[in-house]
Each structure stands twice: as C-alpha cells, then as structure tokens.
C-alpha cells in the first residue's frame, strides 16, 4: 500500500513538473516510477534498520544525487 501511494504521488509530481529534471524522458518511461519508488522505500527501510543515524535531509540529498546521476547516464 505504501509503495503504491508513493508511486502515485511521484507520478503526479512528475506530471506537474515539480520534480527537478522531470523534463528528462527517462522519468516518463514505463516502469520508472515503480523502479524509483522501490529504491526510495528500500533506502528508508535500510535507514531505519541501521538506527536512523543520518538526518532526513541527508537522505533526501542522497536520493537527489542518485536520481540525477541515474538520469544523466540515460540521457
């Protein structure tokens, strides 16, 4: 349920151009939202299992960094 909700919100944010780099065609390809949603959820699970040492802001920076790097390699 949580992954589906995250995926739906992420897809809506891409559609509304509220995601940095959302003009990149890689973000609009089939299965990308499922791929990305799973990655973010797994990062959060890993963070929680390791005691949530890093700040939420740090996690957001990492997601951004990974996403931008992934999209640059697909361009």
Backbone torsions as a table, in degrees:
resi	resn	phi	psi	omega
1	UNK	NA	-45.7	-178.0
2	UNK	-63.9	-41.9	-179.7
3	UNK	-64.0	-41.6	178.7
4	UNK	-62.4	-41.0	178.7
5	UNK	-65.0	-45.3	178.6
6	UNK	-60.6	-44.6	-179.0
7	UNK	-61.8	-41.9	180.0
8	UNK	-65.1	-43.7	179.3
9	UNK	-66.0	-43.2	179.2
10	UNK	-60.8	-43.8	178.6
11	UNK	-61.9	-40.9	178.3
12	UNK	-64.6	-42.9	179.1
13	UNK	-63.8	-37.0	176.3
14	UNK	-64.9	-46.5	-178.9
15	UNK	-59.4	-35.8	-179.3
16	UNK	-87.3	6.5	-178.5
17	UNK	55.7	39.4	179.1
18	UNK	-101.1	2.0	177.6
19	UNK	-105.1	131.0	178.4
20	UNK	-59.0	128.8	179.2
21	UNK	81.7	12.0	-176.1
22	UNK	-68.9	-10.2	175.2
23	UNK	-75.2	-13.9	178.2
24	UNK	-65.3	130.0	-177.1
25	UNK	-65.3	-24.0	179.2
26	UNK	-59.4	-36.0	-179.1
27	UNK	-68.6	-21.5	-175.8
28	UNK	-100.9	5.8	179.5
29	UNK	-79.1	152.0	177.4
30	UNK	-56.1	142.1	176.4
31	UNK	77.7	-8.2	-178.1
32	UNK	-63.9	-42.8	-178.8
33	UNK	-64.8	-35.7	176.8
34	UNK	-66.1	-43.7	178.7
35	UNK	-60.0	-51.4	-176.1
36	UNK	-65.9	-42.9	-179.7
37	UNK	-60.7	-44.0	178.5
38	UNK	-62.3	-39.9	-179.7
39	UNK	-64.2	-45.3	-179.0
40	UNK	-65.5	-44.1	179.1
41	UNK	-61.1	-43.1	179.1
42	UNK	-64.9	-35.8	175.3
43	UNK	-62.3	-43.6	-179.7
44	UNK	-65.1	-40.6	177.6
45	UNK	-62.7	-45.8	179.3
46	UNK	-60.8	-43.2	179.2
47	UNK	-60.3	-45.3	-179.8
48	UNK	-65.9	-43.0	-179.0
49	UNK	-64.9	-24.6	-179.8
50	UNK	-98.7	18.0	171.6
51	UNK	88.0	10.3	177.4
52	UNK	51.0	46.9	-177.7
53	UNK	-67.8	-44.3	-179.1
54	UNK	-77.3	158.7	178.6
55	UNK	-78.8	157.5	173.6
56	UNK	-58.3	-34.7	178.5
57	UNK	-62.7	-39.6	177.5
58	UNK	-62.4	-44.0	178.0
59	UNK	-60.3	-43.1	178.5
60	UNK	-60.9	-40.5	177.2
61	UNK	-62.4	-40.5	179.5
62	UNK	-65.9	-43.3	177.9
63	UNK	-59.6	-45.4	179.0
64	UNK	-61.1	-47.0	-179.4
65	UNK	-60.8	-47.3	-179.7
66	UNK	-63.7	-41.8	-178.1
67	UNK	-66.0	-46.0	-179.7
68	UNK	-64.2	-40.2	178.4
69	UNK	-64.0	-43.1	180.0
70	UNK	-63.4	-43.4	-179.1
71	UNK	-69.0	-35.1	177.9
72	UNK	-64.6	-37.2	-178.6
73	UNK	-72.7	-20.9	179.2
74	UNK	-90.7	-14.4	-175.8
75	UNK	-67.7	NA	NA
